[in-house]
Amino acid sequence: MHARARTRREEGFSLVELLVVITIIGILATTVTIKVIGALGQAKVTKAKAEIAKMKDAVNIFYIVAGKMPETLEELGEPLKGYEEGILKVEKDPWNNEYEYERTGRKCVIRSLGADGTQGGEGEDADIDSDHLRDEAEGSGGAGN
């Protein structure tokens, strides 16, 4: 039997080929990472909007059951007639900041200050409040609070 002579092509990939493949993988990984980070930021905004809407509903239930508006959001987690464990235990917002609660008579506004934890901002740093959620719902044809 003759030993088969190996050509250079059969020995493996050249250094240039490996560098091209590694570069392409790096570009793809960077693109995916940027998209994932953006999606995580938007997910936190969406979570804050959902939690604010839930708290607004809990405030309305509190008003119906207790006959008065809660003084603080923490009151929603306290025992109330028919709700031994409270209506809703209020947690911190997705950026680990406290939600703000302002009450004027029968009207209240629940607010998250966004990722930066300060008033104002754009994108993920923008404030999210219950009044704007109502405006967005009415603008899209949904029911408002």
VEXKEDREN-269337 format. One record per atom (N, C-alpha, C, O): x, y, z; atom name; residue in three letters. Coordinates in nm, 3 decimals. Layout:
<nodes>
- X/Y/Z/atom/rest
- X/Y/Z/CA/ALA .
...
</nodes>
This chain:
<nodes>
- X/Y/Z/atom/rest
- 0.084/-0.116/0.000/N/MET .
- 0.000/0.000/0.000/CA/MET .
- 0.088/0.122/0.000/C/MET .
- 0.193/0.130/0.065/O/MET .
- 0.041/0.214/-0.074/N/HIS .
- 0.114/0.340/-0.082/CA/HIS .
- 0.060/0.437/0.020/C/HIS .
- -0.061/0.450/0.039/O/HIS .
- 0.150/0.504/0.085/N/ALA .
- 0.106/0.609/0.177/CA/ALA .
- 0.058/0.727/0.093/C/ALA .
- 0.128/0.775/0.004/O/ALA .
- -0.059/0.769/0.123/N/ARG .
- -0.119/0.877/0.045/CA/ARG .
- -0.053/1.009/0.083/C/ARG .
- -0.042/1.042/0.202/O/ARG .
- -0.011/1.082/-0.013/N/ALA .
- 0.054/1.210/0.013/CA/ALA .
- -0.054/1.314/0.047/C/ALA .
- -0.154/1.326/-0.023/O/ALA .
- -0.030/1.385/0.154/N/ARG .
- -0.125/1.487/0.196/CA/ARG .
- -0.090/1.619/0.130/C/ARG .
- 0.026/1.659/0.122/O/ARG .
- -0.193/1.685/0.084/N/THR .
- -0.170/1.818/0.029/CA/THR .
- -0.186/1.919/0.141/C/THR .
- -0.243/1.890/0.246/O/THR .
- -0.135/2.037/0.117/N/ARG .
- -0.142/2.143/0.219/CA/ARG .
- -0.287/2.174/0.254/C/ARG .
- -0.315/2.209/0.369/O/ARG .
- -0.377/2.163/0.163/N/ARG .
- -0.519/2.193/0.181/CA/ARG .
- -0.584/2.099/0.282/C/ARG .
- -0.676/2.138/0.354/O/ARG .
- -0.537/1.975/0.288/N/GLU .
- -0.597/1.877/0.377/CA/GLU .
- -0.547/1.887/0.520/C/GLU .
- -0.601/1.821/0.609/O/GLU .
- -0.447/1.968/0.545/N/GLU .
- -0.389/1.976/0.678/CA/GLU .
- -0.472/2.059/0.774/C/GLU .
- -0.457/2.044/0.895/O/GLU .
- -0.559/2.144/0.726/N/GLY .
- -0.641/2.226/0.814/CA/GLY .
- -0.661/2.365/0.757/C/GLY .
- -0.633/2.390/0.640/O/GLY .
- -0.711/2.453/0.840/N/PHE .
- -0.739/2.588/0.797/CA/PHE .
- -0.615/2.674/0.808/C/PHE .
- -0.531/2.655/0.896/O/PHE .
- -0.604/2.769/0.718/N/SER .
- -0.491/2.862/0.725/CA/SER .
- -0.519/2.968/0.831/C/SER .
- -0.633/2.984/0.875/O/SER .
- -0.417/3.038/0.872/N/LEU .
- -0.431/3.144/0.971/CA/LEU .
- -0.524/3.254/0.922/C/LEU .
- -0.603/3.307/1.001/O/LEU .
- -0.518/3.288/0.798/N/VAL .
- -0.605/3.392/0.740/CA/VAL .
- -0.751/3.348/0.748/C/VAL .
- -0.838/3.428/0.783/O/VAL .
- -0.779/3.224/0.715/N/GLU .
- -0.916/3.173/0.722/CA/GLU .
- -0.970/3.178/0.865/C/GLU .
- -1.084/3.216/0.887/O/GLU .
- -0.887/3.139/0.961/N/LEU .
- -0.929/3.143/1.101/CA/LEU .
- -0.955/3.287/1.146/C/LEU .
- -1.052/3.312/1.216/O/LEU .
- -0.870/3.381/1.108/N/LEU .
- -0.889/3.521/1.144/CA/LEU .
- -1.017/3.578/1.085/C/LEU .
- -1.088/3.654/1.152/O/LEU .
- -1.049/3.541/0.962/N/VAL .
- -1.173/3.588/0.899/CA/VAL .
- -1.294/3.535/0.976/C/VAL .
- -1.387/3.610/1.003/O/VAL .
- -1.293/3.408/1.011/N/VAL .
- -1.405/3.348/1.084/CA/VAL .
- -1.419/3.411/1.223/C/VAL .
- -1.530/3.442/1.265/O/VAL .
- -1.307/3.431/1.293/N/ILE .
- -1.312/3.493/1.426/CA/ILE .
- -1.364/3.635/1.418/C/ILE .
- -1.442/3.677/1.504/O/ILE .
- -1.323/3.710/1.315/N/THR .
- -1.372/3.847/1.297/CA/THR .
- -1.522/3.849/1.272/C/THR .
- -1.593/3.932/1.329/O/THR .
- -1.570/3.761/1.189/N/ILE .
- -1.715/3.754/1.160/CA/ILE .
- -1.792/3.718/1.287/C/ILE .
- -1.896/3.778/1.315/O/ILE .
- -1.743/3.623/1.364/N/ILE .
- -1.809/3.585/1.491/CA/ILE .
- -1.809/3.703/1.587/C/ILE .
- -1.910/3.727/1.655/O/ILE .
- -1.701/3.778/1.594/N/GLY .
- -1.694/3.896/1.681/CA/GLY .
- -1.795/4.003/1.642/C/GLY .
- -1.860/4.062/1.728/O/GLY .
- -1.808/4.028/1.512/N/ILE .
- -1.905/4.127/1.464/CA/ILE .
- -2.047/4.084/1.497/C/ILE .
- -2.127/4.165/1.543/O/ILE .
- -2.078/3.957/1.474/N/LEU .
- -2.212/3.905/1.505/CA/LEU .
- -2.240/3.913/1.656/C/LEU .
- -2.350/3.950/1.696/O/LEU .
- -2.142/3.877/1.739/N/ALA .
- -2.162/3.881/1.884/CA/ALA .
- -2.185/4.024/1.932/C/ALA .
- -2.270/4.047/2.018/O/ALA .
- -2.112/4.119/1.877/N/THR .
- -2.132/4.260/1.915/CA/THR .
- -2.270/4.308/1.876/C/THR .
- -2.337/4.375/1.956/O/THR .
- -2.315/4.275/1.758/N/THR .
- -2.448/4.316/1.711/CA/THR .
- -2.557/4.257/1.799/C/THR .
- -2.651/4.327/1.838/O/THR .
- -2.546/4.130/1.831/N/VAL .
- -2.646/4.064/1.916/CA/VAL .
- -2.646/4.125/2.056/C/VAL .
- -2.752/4.149/2.113/O/VAL .
- -2.529/4.151/2.112/N/THR .
- -2.519/4.210/2.246/CA/THR .
- -2.586/4.346/2.252/C/THR .
- -2.659/4.375/2.347/O/THR .
- -2.563/4.429/2.152/N/ILE .
- -2.625/4.562/2.148/CA/ILE .
- -2.777/4.550/2.143/C/ILE .
- -2.847/4.624/2.212/O/ILE .
- -2.827/4.459/2.062/N/LYS .
- -2.973/4.440/2.052/CA/LYS .
- -3.031/4.389/2.183/C/LYS .
- -3.138/4.434/2.225/O/LYS .
- -2.962/4.296/2.249/N/VAL .
- -3.012/4.238/2.374/CA/VAL .
- -3.015/4.344/2.484/C/VAL .
- -3.112/4.352/2.559/O/VAL .
- -2.911/4.425/2.494/N/ILE .
- -2.906/4.530/2.596/CA/ILE .
- -3.021/4.629/2.575/C/ILE .
- -3.084/4.672/2.671/O/ILE .
- -3.047/4.666/2.450/N/GLY .
- -3.158/4.756/2.420/CA/GLY .
- -3.292/4.695/2.457/C/GLY .
- -3.381/4.763/2.509/O/GLY .
- -3.307/4.566/2.432/N/ALA .
- -3.432/4.498/2.465/CA/ALA .
- -3.451/4.489/2.616/C/ALA .
- -3.564/4.499/2.664/O/ALA .
- -3.343/4.471/2.691/N/LEU .
- -3.355/4.465/2.837/CA/LEU .
- -3.400/4.599/2.894/C/LEU .
- -3.483/4.604/2.985/O/LEU .
- -3.346/4.709/2.840/N/GLY .
- -3.388/4.842/2.884/CA/GLY .
- -3.535/4.865/2.856/C/GLY .
- -3.607/4.918/2.940/O/GLY .
- -3.582/4.826/2.738/N/GLN .
- -3.723/4.844/2.703/CA/GLN .
- -3.811/4.754/2.788/C/GLN .
- -3.923/4.791/2.821/O/GLN .
- -3.761/4.637/2.825/N/ALA .
- -3.839/4.547/2.911/CA/ALA .
- -3.861/4.609/3.048/C/ALA .
- -3.968/4.592/3.107/O/ALA .
- -3.762/4.680/3.101/N/LYS .
- -3.778/4.746/3.231/CA/LYS .
- -3.881/4.857/3.223/C/LYS .
- -3.961/4.875/3.315/O/LYS .
- -3.880/4.932/3.113/N/VAL .
- -3.980/5.038/3.094/CA/VAL .
- -4.120/4.977/3.090/C/VAL .
- -4.213/5.027/3.153/O/VAL .
- -4.135/4.869/3.015/N/THR .
- -4.264/4.801/3.004/CA/THR .
- -4.310/4.747/3.139/C/THR .
- -4.428/4.755/3.173/O/THR .
- -4.216/4.692/3.216/N/LYS .
- -4.250/4.640/3.349/CA/LYS .
- -4.296/4.753/3.440/C/LYS .
- -4.394/4.738/3.513/O/LYS .
- -4.227/4.866/3.437/N/ALA .
- -4.266/4.980/3.521/CA/ALA .
- -4.406/5.028/3.483/C/ALA .
- -4.486/5.060/3.572/O/ALA .
- -4.436/5.035/3.355/N/LYS .
- -4.570/5.078/3.310/CA/LYS .
- -4.677/4.981/3.362/C/LYS .
- -4.783/5.024/3.408/O/LYS .
- -4.649/4.851/3.353/N/ALA .
- -4.747/4.752/3.400/CA/ALA .
- -4.767/4.761/3.552/C/ALA .
- -4.879/4.751/3.600/O/ALA .
- -4.657/4.781/3.627/N/GLU .
- -4.668/4.792/3.772/CA/GLU .
- -4.745/4.918/3.812/C/GLU .
- -4.825/4.914/3.905/O/GLU .
- -4.721/5.028/3.743/N/ILE .
- -4.793/5.153/3.774/CA/ILE .
- -4.942/5.136/3.746/C/ILE .
- -5.025/5.180/3.826/O/ILE .
- -4.976/5.072/3.635/N/ALA .
- -5.117/5.048/3.604/CA/ALA .
- -5.182/4.960/3.711/C/ALA .
- -5.297/4.983/3.749/O/ALA .
- -5.108/4.859/3.758/N/LYS .
- -5.159/4.769/3.863/CA/LYS .
- -5.179/4.846/3.994/C/LYS .
- -5.278/4.825/4.064/O/LYS .
- -5.084/4.934/4.027/N/MET .
- -5.097/5.014/4.149/CA/MET .
- -5.215/5.110/4.139/C/MET .
- -5.286/5.131/4.237/O/MET .
- -5.237/5.167/4.024/N/LYS .
- -5.350/5.259/4.004/CA/LYS .
- -5.482/5.184/4.025/C/LYS .
- -5.574/5.235/4.089/O/LYS .
- -5.490/5.062/3.972/N/ASP .
- -5.610/4.979/3.995/CA/ASP .
- -5.626/4.948/4.144/C/ASP .
- -5.738/4.951/4.196/O/ASP .
- -5.515/4.918/4.213/N/ALA .
- -5.521/4.888/4.356/CA/ALA .
- -5.567/5.011/4.435/C/ALA .
- -5.640/4.997/4.533/O/ALA .
- -5.525/5.130/4.395/N/VAL .
- -5.570/5.254/4.461/CA/VAL .
- -5.722/5.268/4.444/C/VAL .
- -5.791/5.306/4.538/O/VAL .
- -5.772/5.239/4.326/N/ASN .
- -5.917/5.248/4.302/CA/ASN .
- -5.994/5.147/4.387/C/ASN .
- -6.100/5.178/4.440/O/ASN .
- -5.940/5.025/4.398/N/ILE .
- -6.004/4.924/4.483/CA/ILE .
- -6.001/4.970/4.628/C/ILE .
- -6.101/4.956/4.700/O/ILE .
- -5.889/5.024/4.673/N/PHE .
- -5.876/5.074/4.809/CA/PHE .
- -5.983/5.180/4.836/C/PHE .
- -6.047/5.179/4.941/O/PHE .
- -6.002/5.270/4.741/N/TYR .
- -6.102/5.376/4.757/CA/TYR .
- -6.243/5.318/4.770/C/TYR .
- -6.322/5.364/4.852/O/TYR .
- -6.273/5.218/4.690/N/ILE .
- -6.405/5.156/4.695/CA/ILE .
- -6.427/5.084/4.829/C/ILE .
- -6.534/5.096/4.888/O/ILE .
- -6.327/5.010/4.876/N/VAL .
- -6.340/4.932/4.999/CA/VAL .
- -6.333/5.021/5.124/C/VAL .
- -6.415/5.006/5.215/O/VAL .
- -6.235/5.113/5.128/N/ALA .
- -6.212/5.193/5.248/CA/ALA .
- -6.291/5.324/5.249/C/ALA .
- -6.309/5.384/5.354/O/ALA .
- -6.338/5.367/5.134/N/GLY .
- -6.412/5.492/5.127/CA/GLY .
- -6.323/5.616/5.132/C/GLY .
- -6.370/5.727/5.150/O/GLY .
- -6.193/5.594/5.115/N/LYS .
- -6.098/5.706/5.113/CA/LYS .
- -5.977/5.666/5.030/C/LYS .
- -5.953/5.548/5.005/O/LYS .
- -5.902/5.766/4.987/N/MET .
- -5.780/5.739/4.912/CA/MET .
- -5.668/5.702/5.011/C/MET .
- -5.665/5.753/5.123/O/MET .
- -5.577/5.614/4.970/N/PRO .
- -5.464/5.583/5.059/CA/PRO .
- -5.371/5.705/5.070/C/PRO .
- -5.355/5.781/4.975/O/PRO .
- -5.313/5.721/5.188/N/GLU .
- -5.219/5.832/5.209/CA/GLU .
- -5.084/5.801/5.144/C/GLU .
- -5.015/5.891/5.096/O/GLU .
- -5.047/5.672/5.143/N/THR .
- -4.921/5.629/5.084/CA/THR .
- -4.945/5.499/5.006/C/THR .
- -5.048/5.434/5.024/O/THR .
- -4.851/5.463/4.922/N/LEU .
- -4.863/5.336/4.850/CA/LEU .
- -4.849/5.217/4.944/C/LEU .
- -4.902/5.110/4.917/O/LEU .
- -4.777/5.235/5.055/N/GLU .
- -4.759/5.126/5.150/CA/GLU .
- -4.892/5.082/5.211/C/GLU .
- -4.906/4.967/5.251/O/GLU .
- -4.989/5.175/5.220/N/GLU .
- -5.122/5.140/5.274/CA/GLU .
- -5.189/5.032/5.192/C/GLU .
- -5.273/4.959/5.244/O/GLU .
- -5.155/5.020/5.065/N/LEU .
- -5.215/4.918/4.979/CA/LEU .
- -5.179/4.778/5.026/C/LEU .
- -5.252/4.683/4.999/O/LEU .
- -5.067/4.763/5.097/N/GLY .
- -5.025/4.633/5.145/CA/GLY .
- -5.072/4.600/5.285/C/GLY .
- -5.048/4.490/5.335/O/GLY .
- -5.141/4.695/5.349/N/GLU .
- -5.190/4.672/5.485/CA/GLU .
- -5.326/4.603/5.482/C/GLU .
- -5.403/4.620/5.388/O/GLU .
- -5.356/4.525/5.587/N/PRO .
- -5.485/4.456/5.593/CA/PRO .
- -5.602/4.554/5.583/C/PRO .
- -5.599/4.664/5.639/O/PRO .
- -5.703/4.512/5.510/N/LEU .
- -5.822/4.593/5.486/CA/LEU .
- -5.940/4.498/5.478/C/LEU .
- -5.923/4.380/5.445/O/LEU .
- -6.058/4.546/5.508/N/LYS .
- -6.178/4.462/5.507/CA/LYS .
- -6.186/4.380/5.377/C/LYS .
- -6.196/4.436/5.267/O/LYS .
- -6.181/4.248/5.392/N/GLY .
- -6.187/4.160/5.276/CA/GLY .
- -6.050/4.131/5.214/C/GLY .
- -6.039/4.047/5.124/O/GLY .
- -5.947/4.199/5.261/N/TYR .
- -5.812/4.181/5.209/CA/TYR .
- -5.715/4.168/5.327/C/TYR .
- -5.647/4.264/5.364/O/TYR .
- -5.708/4.049/5.386/N/GLU .
- -5.627/4.028/5.506/CA/GLU .
- -5.479/4.058/5.481/C/GLU .
- -5.409/4.106/5.571/O/GLU .
- -5.432/4.031/5.362/N/GLU .
- -5.290/4.054/5.331/CA/GLU .
- -5.270/4.184/5.255/C/GLU .
- -5.163/4.209/5.200/O/GLU .
- -5.372/4.267/5.251/N/GLY .
- -5.363/4.391/5.175/CA/GLY .
- -5.403/4.370/5.030/C/GLY .
- -5.415/4.257/4.983/O/GLY .
- -5.423/4.479/4.961/N/ILE .
- -5.463/4.471/4.820/CA/ILE .
- -5.343/4.442/4.732/C/ILE .
- -5.350/4.359/4.641/O/ILE .
- -5.232/4.512/4.759/N/LEU .
- -5.113/4.498/4.676/CA/LEU .
- -4.990/4.539/4.756/C/LEU .
- -4.988/4.646/4.816/O/LEU .
- -4.889/4.453/4.755/N/LYS .
- -4.762/4.489/4.818/CA/LYS .
- -4.678/4.561/4.713/C/LYS .
- -4.644/4.504/4.610/O/LYS .
- -4.646/4.687/4.740/N/VAL .
- -4.573/4.769/4.643/CA/VAL .
- -4.423/4.747/4.659/C/VAL .
- -4.367/4.765/4.767/O/VAL .
- -4.360/4.707/4.552/N/GLU .
- -4.215/4.686/4.549/CA/GLU .
- -4.148/4.809/4.488/C/GLU .
- -4.215/4.906/4.454/O/GLU .
- -4.016/4.806/4.477/N/LYS .
- -3.943/4.913/4.410/CA/LYS .
- -3.957/4.899/4.259/C/LYS .
- -3.995/4.792/4.210/O/LYS .
- -3.928/5.006/4.186/N/ASP .
- -3.939/4.999/4.041/CA/ASP .
- -3.826/4.912/3.983/C/ASP .
- -3.737/4.871/4.058/O/ASP .
- -3.828/4.884/3.854/N/PRO .
- -3.727/4.795/3.795/CA/PRO .
- -3.582/4.844/3.810/C/PRO .
- -3.489/4.765/3.793/O/PRO .
- -3.562/4.972/3.842/N/TRP .
- -3.428/5.029/3.861/CA/TRP .
- -3.393/5.041/4.009/C/TRP .
- -3.297/5.108/4.047/O/TRP .
- -3.474/4.975/4.093/N/ASN .
- -3.454/4.968/4.238/CA/ASN .
- -3.473/5.103/4.308/C/ASN .
- -3.409/5.130/4.409/O/ASN .
- -3.560/5.187/4.253/N/ASN .
- -3.598/5.313/4.316/CA/ASN .
- -3.742/5.301/4.367/C/ASN .
- -3.820/5.220/4.317/O/ASN .
- -3.776/5.382/4.466/N/GLU .
- -3.913/5.384/4.517/CA/GLU .
- -4.005/5.452/4.415/C/GLU .
- -3.965/5.548/4.349/O/GLU .
- -4.128/5.402/4.404/N/TYR .
- -4.229/5.472/4.325/CA/TYR .
- -4.274/5.595/4.403/C/TYR .
- -4.280/5.592/4.526/O/TYR .
- -4.305/5.702/4.333/N/GLU .
- -4.356/5.822/4.398/CA/GLU .
- -4.509/5.821/4.389/C/GLU .
- -4.567/5.772/4.292/O/GLU .
- -4.573/5.877/4.491/N/TYR .
- -4.719/5.882/4.499/CA/TYR .
- -4.760/6.022/4.541/C/TYR .
- -4.722/6.069/4.649/O/TYR .
- -4.837/6.088/4.456/N/GLU .
- -4.890/6.221/4.487/CA/GLU .
- -5.042/6.213/4.484/C/GLU .
- -5.101/6.160/4.390/O/GLU .
- -5.104/6.266/4.590/N/ARG .
- -5.249/6.260/4.600/CA/ARG .
- -5.304/6.400/4.621/C/ARG .
- -5.256/6.475/4.706/O/ARG .
- -5.404/6.433/4.543/N/THR .
- -5.477/6.558/4.559/CA/THR .
- -5.625/6.524/4.555/C/THR .
- -5.681/6.499/4.448/O/THR .
- -5.689/6.522/4.673/N/GLY .
- -5.831/6.483/4.677/CA/GLY .
- -5.848/6.340/4.630/C/GLY .
- -5.784/6.249/4.682/O/GLY .
- -5.934/6.319/4.532/N/ARG .
- -5.962/6.187/4.477/CA/ARG .
- -5.865/6.152/4.363/C/ARG .
- -5.867/6.039/4.314/O/ARG .
- -5.783/6.246/4.322/N/LYS .
- -5.689/6.222/4.212/CA/LYS .
- -5.551/6.187/4.267/C/LYS .
- -5.506/6.245/4.367/O/LYS .
- -5.486/6.092/4.202/N/CYS .
- -5.349/6.057/4.242/CA/CYS .
- -5.264/6.032/4.118/C/CYS .
- -5.315/5.998/4.011/O/CYS .
- -5.135/6.050/4.135/N/VAL .
- -5.038/6.022/4.030/CA/VAL .
- -4.932/5.930/4.090/C/VAL .
- -4.876/5.959/4.196/O/VAL .
- -4.905/5.821/4.021/N/ILE .
- -4.800/5.728/4.062/CA/ILE .
- -4.690/5.739/3.957/C/ILE .
- -4.717/5.738/3.837/O/ILE .
- -4.565/5.751/4.005/N/ARG .
- -4.455/5.783/3.913/CA/ARG .
- -4.329/5.703/3.944/C/ARG .
- -4.295/5.679/4.059/O/ARG .
- -4.260/5.663/3.836/N/SER .
- -4.124/5.611/3.844/CA/SER .
- -4.036/5.713/3.774/C/SER .
- -4.072/5.766/3.669/O/SER .
- -3.920/5.740/3.832/N/LEU .
- -3.829/5.839/3.773/CA/LEU .
- -3.736/5.780/3.668/C/LEU .
- -3.644/5.847/3.622/O/LEU .
- -3.758/5.656/3.629/N/GLY .
- -3.678/5.595/3.523/CA/GLY .
- -3.543/5.547/3.573/C/GLY .
- -3.517/5.542/3.693/O/GLY .
- -3.458/5.511/3.478/N/ALA .
- -3.329/5.450/3.510/CA/ALA .
- -3.236/5.542/3.587/C/ALA .
- -3.159/5.497/3.671/O/ALA .
- -3.243/5.673/3.558/N/ASP .
- -3.150/5.766/3.624/CA/ASP .
- -3.197/5.809/3.762/C/ASP .
- -3.119/5.867/3.838/O/ASP .
- -3.323/5.782/3.797/N/GLY .
- -3.375/5.815/3.930/CA/GLY .
- -3.393/5.964/3.956/C/GLY .
- -3.412/6.004/4.070/O/GLY .
- -3.389/6.046/3.850/N/THR .
- -3.411/6.190/3.863/CA/THR .
- -3.520/6.233/3.767/C/THR .
- -3.548/6.164/3.669/O/THR .
- -3.582/6.347/3.796/N/GLN .
- -3.691/6.394/3.710/CA/GLN .
- -3.640/6.428/3.571/C/GLN .
- -3.527/6.472/3.552/O/GLN .
- -3.729/6.405/3.472/N/GLY .
- -3.694/6.433/3.334/CA/GLY .
- -3.620/6.317/3.271/C/GLY .
- -3.617/6.207/3.325/O/GLY .
- -3.559/6.343/3.158/N/GLY .
- -3.482/6.241/3.089/CA/GLY .
- -3.552/6.191/2.965/C/GLY .
- -3.669/6.220/2.941/O/GLY .
- -3.478/6.115/2.888/N/GLU .
- -3.531/6.057/2.764/CA/GLU .
- -3.500/5.908/2.761/C/GLU .
- -3.412/5.860/2.831/O/GLU .
- -3.575/5.837/2.679/N/GLY .
- -3.553/5.693/2.665/CA/GLY .
- -3.577/5.621/2.796/C/GLY .
- -3.681/5.639/2.859/O/GLY .
- -3.481/5.539/2.837/N/GLU .
- -3.493/5.461/2.960/CA/GLU .
- -3.488/5.552/3.084/C/GLU .
- -3.535/5.513/3.191/O/GLU .
- -3.431/5.672/3.071/N/ASP .
- -3.422/5.767/3.183/CA/ASP .
- -3.550/5.848/3.202/C/ASP .
- -3.565/5.918/3.302/O/ASP .
- -3.643/5.840/3.108/N/ALA .
- -3.765/5.921/3.113/CA/ALA .
- -3.854/5.879/3.229/C/ALA .
- -3.860/5.762/3.266/O/ALA .
- -3.925/5.979/3.286/N/ASP .
- -4.022/5.950/3.392/CA/ASP .
- -4.141/5.876/3.332/C/ASP .
- -4.180/5.900/3.218/O/ASP .
- -4.199/5.787/3.411/N/ILE .
- -4.319/5.714/3.372/CA/ILE .
- -4.422/5.740/3.479/C/ILE .
- -4.397/5.712/3.596/O/ILE .
- -4.538/5.794/3.442/N/ASP .
- -4.640/5.818/3.545/CA/ASP .
- -4.777/5.774/3.497/C/ASP .
- -4.802/5.755/3.378/O/ASP .
- -4.866/5.760/3.595/N/SER .
- -4.999/5.706/3.569/CA/SER .
- -5.081/5.797/3.477/C/SER .
- -5.165/5.748/3.402/O/SER .
- -5.060/5.928/3.482/N/ASP .
- -5.133/6.018/3.392/CA/ASP .
- -5.096/5.993/3.246/C/ASP .
- -5.183/5.993/3.159/O/ASP .
- -4.968/5.973/3.220/N/HIS .
- -4.925/5.949/3.082/CA/HIS .
- -4.966/5.812/3.033/C/HIS .
- -4.991/5.794/2.913/O/HIS .
- -4.974/5.715/3.122/N/LEU .
- -5.022/5.582/3.082/CA/LEU .
- -5.165/5.591/3.034/C/LEU .
- -5.203/5.528/2.935/O/LEU .
- -5.247/5.671/3.105/N/ARG .
- -5.386/5.690/3.067/CA/ARG .
- -5.392/5.757/2.930/C/ARG .
- -5.472/5.716/2.845/O/ARG .
- -5.309/5.859/2.907/N/ASP .
- -5.307/5.929/2.779/CA/ASP .
- -5.268/5.835/2.666/C/ASP .
- -5.326/5.840/2.558/O/ASP .
- -5.166/5.748/2.690/N/GLU .
- -5.123/5.653/2.589/CA/GLU .
- -5.234/5.555/2.555/C/GLU .
- -5.255/5.522/2.439/O/GLU .
- -5.306/5.506/2.658/N/ALA .
- -5.413/5.410/2.637/CA/ALA .
- -5.526/5.473/2.557/C/ALA .
- -5.582/5.409/2.467/O/ALA .
- -5.562/5.597/2.589/N/GLU .
- -5.669/5.663/2.515/CA/GLU .
- -5.625/5.692/2.372/C/GLU .
- -5.707/5.684/2.280/O/GLU .
- -5.499/5.726/2.352/N/GLY .
- -5.448/5.755/2.219/CA/GLY .
- -5.443/5.631/2.130/C/GLY .
- -5.454/5.642/2.008/O/GLY .
- -5.427/5.513/2.192/N/SER .
- -5.422/5.389/2.114/CA/SER .
- -5.557/5.318/2.107/C/SER .
- -5.567/5.208/2.053/O/SER .
- -5.659/5.382/2.162/N/GLY .
- -5.792/5.322/2.154/CA/GLY .
- -5.827/5.233/2.270/C/GLY .
- -5.935/5.175/2.272/O/GLY .
- -5.737/5.221/2.370/N/GLY .
- -5.764/5.137/2.486/CA/GLY .
- -5.841/5.216/2.592/C/GLY .
- -5.867/5.335/2.577/O/GLY .
- -5.876/5.144/2.698/N/ALA .
- -5.947/5.209/2.809/CA/ALA .
- -5.847/5.273/2.901/C/ALA .
- -5.742/5.215/2.929/O/ALA .
- -5.876/5.389/2.949/N/GLY .
- -5.785/5.459/3.040/CA/GLY .
- -5.827/5.445/3.183/C/GLY .
- -5.939/5.402/3.212/O/GLY .
- -5.736/5.481/3.277/N/ASN .
- -5.765/5.477/3.421/CA/ASN .
- -5.801/5.614/3.466/C/ASN .
- -5.829/5.634/3.585/O/ASN .
</nodes>
